[in-house]
Amino acid sequence: MSTKNNRAKVLIPTLKYAFSVMTTVMAACAVSDWRLFAVGILELGLIWALSNALLNVLPAVGHAVHFLLLLAFNAQMLVMRFGNSFITLLMVTNLVSVQDLSGDFSTYLLLLVPMLVILLLPMPALPMKKHRNWKVLGVAGGAWLCALLILGAGWSPLAGVDRLVKEGADFSRMRAGIQDRGGADADVAQFYRPGVDDGRAKPEALPARPNIVLIFIEGLSQSVVEDERSIMPNIAALERRTLFFENYYNHTFATYRGLIGQLYSGHQFSDRDSNQLISLHSVLHDMGYRTAFFNTEPNNADFTRYLEGMGFDRFISETDWVTQAYTTLDYITDRDALDRLFDMIVEQHGAGQPFFTAVYTLGTHVSFDSPDEVFGDGSNPELNKFRNIDVQIGRFMERFGQSDLKDDTIVVITTDHATYADAAFTDTFPDYRRHHTEMDRIPLMMYWNGVEPEVVDAQGRNSLDLAPTLLDYIDLSAPNAFLGRTLFMPDEGGEELPFDRFFFDGSSVSKTGKVPGKKVPSSERKAVLNRILQYFAVSMPSDQGFRTRDIDIALSEDGSQMYITSRCDVQEGQYLWFRVWGRPHWQNDVRDYRGEPDAEGLWQCRVPLEDHGEKGIYYIHAYIGDAQSAHEDMRIIMKNYYIQ
């Protein structure tokens, strides 16, 4: 029995720490930096010394501490191995989308299962006298602290856990700060813009209201397009035939924030938050467009609800379109998605009403391989997935060029965010080292049959500028609360805090531009975060549930009356007022109309159009007020409406 116990005392620690050393070597090799290995080994020594000291005096506490510390250490190293960073708050908040990591799921299980089994083995104590225990612990702790001072705390898995906890605390404080800034004090006027700057005249050959197709490719950095191996020749060639924006960056990470952020030209706090302000598609809707979003993940309930909340006129989400030809996939492949998208826009084109249709393709997601086209011998999934979307975009554009769509429809191709620089990316692109794992240059191009090929230098500005840039190009403008600016206007540095120069992923702030990823000084970071909190306070739906899409506008049959209705809870003695005026006369015809509530809190007013006397764009602002007038400092929403 004694021999067995002695063997266990040797075998169990050997297994535990051999596994941890293995994960440390894997992580250090992934990031190609010996400092991670050095700090990791010293940290393992500290974990053992602290655990052994506790096991000798408080066995139960020692076992718990040893398990938790070694679990945190191994988890951090495994994430570093595959993700090129320790665990971040963004990773934690995106666990709901774990199904989108299915490409590496077997690899994760291969490592996670044995890790948990080994960690659950009871750790035997090495008998030591009390003073020697603390002496060993002091030496181990001192060596570890020296390593952090010399090599940097950024290489420490346990320090990474501390940073994660602090990020979580900051996140909670931000949420509390948003609530503190909410209510009547959250006035959207501080972000109000009377319209989109006119930096570029609309091409004469383009119709007054051209159709727009917006394709968001999942996670695509411009460096992939430019790679000398010609991974994406169709997109590279297309960029040379389009209005192309270079030195253009993603403003956030990941998909949830990236899509809504570009469509609303604003930041988002949590992944599935909605935005109650003006969006690209709401502006186009009010100009007479029929808007639609095509969902390529209809089986993903969270993502589907998120997209539904954006308020497109039509949300296309068909689970039957997840083809049975790919039995292991749970999404619409890029090939099928772009084929179906083309059929949709042909149908929409035939209806005669201008349309705006957007789609997000999933096939280039981290860990995915291509189910269709491959690059070279097909041995590298990272290259395969990019070649596949390139071929499918090429097929789509070829069909587009042969159709009646080409003369009155603009195709905009961009991405939700940059390619995440995980281990698969850095292994595939070893010569391309980024300053930031989540931020990079991304593609943005606009094409129609009469486009004049041109390269516009975005000068390091970011994807908050998508909505105002597109509206500027087609000469449509409306009041808005966009944080971005049109890329056709020169960046003259006039804004105190140009949001399109900052990257924000929900917890960290970095700079785009000449030195992307450059650390933001603490004073400037504080100012940026404060303004972002103010934006969240006015953009997120309040506890009253007031949202842009809750405003409904209709015309009488003879076209002489406009009816405005909105659901909004206000305090007793207050009223909801609607300020209305038409664009051609600007504010010469401005009128305030007091809403009247029904028993269910629905506010209604009637607007005689003879008081305004014009067709075209109308602006409607909602205010809280008393029975006599609207309160100027309590504007809560803006909306635009187009009367043909």
Secondary structure by P-SEA (a helix, b strand, c coil): caaaaaaaacaaaaaaaaaaaaaaaaaaaaaccaaaaaaaaaaaaaaaaaaaaaaaccaaaaaaaaaaaaaaaaaaaaaaacccccccaaaaaacccccccccaaaaaaacaaaaaaaaacbbbbccccaaaaaaaaaaaaaaaaaaaaaccccccaaaaaaaaaaaaaaaaaaaaaaaaacccccccccccccccccccccccccccbbbbbbbbccccccccccccccccaaaaaaaaacccccccccccccaaaaaaaaaacccccccccccccccaaaaaaaaccbbbbbbcccccaaaaaaaaaccccbbbbbcccccccccccccccaaaaaaaaaaaaaaaaaacccbbbbbbbcccccccccccccccccccaaaaaaaaaaaaaaaaaaaaaaccccccbbbbbbccccccccaaaaaaccccccccccccbbbbbbbcccccbbbbccccccccaaaaaaaaaacccccccccccccccccccccccccccccccccbbbbccccccccccaaaaaaaaaaaaaaaaaacccccccccccbbbbbcccccbbbbbbbbbbcccbbbbbbbbbccccccbbbbbbbbbccccbbbbbbcccccccccbbbbbbbbbcccccccccccbbbbbbcc
